[in-house]
């Protein structure tokens, strides 16, 4: 029988990070914070006028995340934006378990260092409940995206949802995973 595949970061969390956090925070092993899920969201406002833009965004997000994204629809109508309830306005994907760790590893070790003049990411993206959101202006930092097949560069948000109850513990957790904070 083959052993279940585990990502390098998943094993590192179990063997090194979890015990270190338990000791540092002085808490029970079961209460040690962990990354629960990663949500990658791409808003595509141009999809109102051009459906092809949304299809392209889905293909690009699938290449980046490794999982088929869902289409997000408007919850309410906004006349100034010529938006009606139910119109497609973006695409997102929720990553869990091994795929989540694969994406996180790829983000931290391959994509972020490819940002021009990269000096780390700001530590201000926490929401007060232990979740961190990072805005990426250009998805070309991911090597999976083919420059020649993309008409227009798009940005997206990456939200890392943790089980930490506060921002300090969440930042400590992400720092142990070598998240390159600059502050």
GIGIZI-V580339 format. One record per residue. N is the residue number from 0. SS is DSSP state (A for helix, B for strand, O for the rest). BURIAL is b if it has 24 or more other ideal C-beta (glycine too) atoms within 12 Angstrom, else e. Layout:
n={N/N}
ss={SS/SS}
burial={BURIAL/BURIAL}
This chain:
n={0/1/2/3/4/5/6/7/8/9/10/11/12/13/14/15/16/17/18/19/20/21/22/23/24/25/26/27/28/29/30/31/32/33/34/35/36/37/38/39/40/41/42/43/44/45/46/47/48/49/50/51/52/53/54/55/56/57/58/59/60/61/62/63/64/65/66/67/68/69/70/71/72/73/74/75/76/77/78/79/80/81/82/83/84/85/86/87/88/89/90/91/92/93/94/95/96/97/98/99/100/101/102/103/104/105/106/107/108/109/110/111/112/113/114/115/116/117/118/119/120/121/122/123/124/125/126/127/128/129/130/131/132/133/134/135/136/137/138/139/140/141/142/143/144/145/146/147/148/149/150/151/152/153/154/155/156/157/158/159/160/161/162/163/164/165/166/167/168/169/170/171/172/173/174/175/176/177/178/179/180/181/182}
ss={O/O/O/O/O/O/O/A/A/A/A/A/A/A/A/A/A/A/A/A/A/A/A/A/A/O/O/O/A/A/A/O/O/O/B/B/B/B/B/B/B/B/B/O/A/A/A/A/O/O/A/A/A/A/A/A/A/A/A/A/A/A/A/A/A/O/O/O/O/B/B/B/B/O/O/O/O/B/A/A/A/O/B/O/O/O/O/B/B/B/B/B/B/B/B/O/A/A/A/A/A/A/A/A/A/A/A/A/A/A/A/A/A/A/O/O/O/O/O/O/B/O/O/O/O/B/O/O/O/O/O/B/B/B/B/B/O/O/A/A/A/O/O/O/O/O/A/A/A/O/O/O/O/O/O/B/B/B/B/B/B/B/O/O/O/O/A/A/A/A/A/A/A/A/A/A/O/O/O/O/B/O/O}
burial={e/e/e/e/e/e/b/e/b/b/e/e/b/e/e/e/b/b/e/e/b/b/e/e/b/e/e/e/e/e/e/b/b/b/b/b/b/b/b/b/b/b/b/b/b/b/b/e/e/e/e/e/b/b/e/b/b/b/b/b/b/b/b/b/b/b/b/e/b/e/b/b/e/e/e/e/e/e/e/e/e/e/e/e/e/e/b/b/b/b/b/b/b/b/b/e/e/e/b/b/b/b/b/b/b/b/b/b/e/e/b/b/e/e/b/e/e/e/e/e/b/e/e/e/b/b/e/e/e/b/b/b/b/b/e/b/e/e/b/b/b/b/e/b/b/e/e/e/e/e/e/e/e/b/b/b/b/b/b/b/b/b/e/b/e/e/b/e/b/b/b/b/b/b/b/b/b/e/b/e/b/e/e}
